[in-house]
Amino acid sequence: MASDMQLVSSLYQETEALMSLESTLPLDPANSEAFAEQMLGMLNSAALSLMLSIGHKTRLFDTMAGMTPATSEQIAKAAGLHERYVREWLAAMVVGRILEYDGARGTYRLPAEHAE
C-alpha cells in the first residue's frame, strides 16, 4: 500500500513538472491563429449544416426553386412560414453562399445550379 502511494505521488510530481515545462514553452502566434481559424471554420460549417437541414425540412429550398427573386415576406408566404424565421434562415444561406441576395431590391434567389 505504501508503495502504491509512493508511485502515485511520484507520477503526480512528474505530471506537475511536465505541465510546468509546457507552460514555459514559447507559443507560436501563427500556429495559434491558424488553429483558431480552423476551429471557427468548423463551427461555421456546423451551423450552416443545421440551417441546410432546416431549409430541407421546411421545404424552403423547394419553395424557392420555383420562384423568381423574392423578398423574405414573399418567400415566407409561399412556404407558409413566419417571415421573421425565414429572414434569419435566408441570412444564414446568403453568408454560406447558398443563396444570392440583391441588396438594392431586397430579394433573395436560389441559383438554378444550387437547386438541382
N, C-alpha and C positions, 0 to 999 in steps of 0.2 A: 504494500500500500504506500509506503514511504517512497519507494522508487517510482511509482506511478505519479505521485505528487511532484517529485523532482523532475520527471520527464515533462509533465505539463508546465511546470514553472520554467524549465529550460526552453521549451517551444514558445512559450509566451514571450520570453525575453528576446529570442531570436526574431520573432514576428515584430516586436516593438522596434528592434534595431533596423530591420528591413524597411518598416514604414517610415522611420525617421530618415533613413537614407533616401527613400523615394521623394520625401517632401523637400529635400535639399537639392535634388537634381534640377537643373535648369529646364524650363519648358520651352518648346519651340512654338513661338506665336503663330507661325504659318501653319503648322500642323494642327494647332488648336482651332484656328479659324477654318481650316478645311473640314475638320470633324464637325464643327458647329454647323457649317453649311450643309454637310451630308445629313445631319440629323434633321435640320429644318426641311430639307428636300423630302425626307421620309415622312415627316409629319404632314407636309402639304399634300403629298401623294395619297396618304391615308385619308385625309379629309376629302380630297377630290373623289376618291373611290366611294366614300359614303354618299356623296352628293350624286354621283353617277347612278348609284343604286336607287336613290330616291327618285331620280328622273325616270328610271326604268319602271319602278313600281307604281308611280303615279301616272305613267303613260305620257309624261310631258314631252319626251322625245318623239313619240308617235304623233302627238298633237302638233308639235312644231314642224314635223316633217311635211305635213300637209298645208302649212301656212306660208304666206308671204311674210316679209319682215313685219313684226308686230310689237306693240308696246307690252309691258308686263300686264297691264289690265286686260288687253285683248287675249293674251295667252292664258291668263288665269280664267277668264270667262269661258274660253273654248275648252279648257281642261276641267272646268267645274271645281276650281280650287280657289282658295283665298289669295288675293293679289299680294299681300304682304309676304307670304311664304314663297310664292312663285318668284317674286322680285329678289329675295335672298338667294334662292336657288339659281336664278339667272346670273346674278353677280358672280357666284362661285364658278359657274360654267364659263363665263367670259374670262375670268382670271386663269382658269385651266385651259383656255384656248379651245374649248369645245364648241362654244357659240361665238358669234360675232355681234358686236354692239356698234350701232351708229349713234354717236352722241348728239349729233345735230338733229336727228329725227327722234331720238329716244326709243329706237326699235332694236329688237333682237332677231337674229337669224341663225337657223341651223343650216350650215352649208350642206349641199347635197352629198358631198364626199363623206360627211360625218353621219349622214342619215341612213346610209346603206346597211 
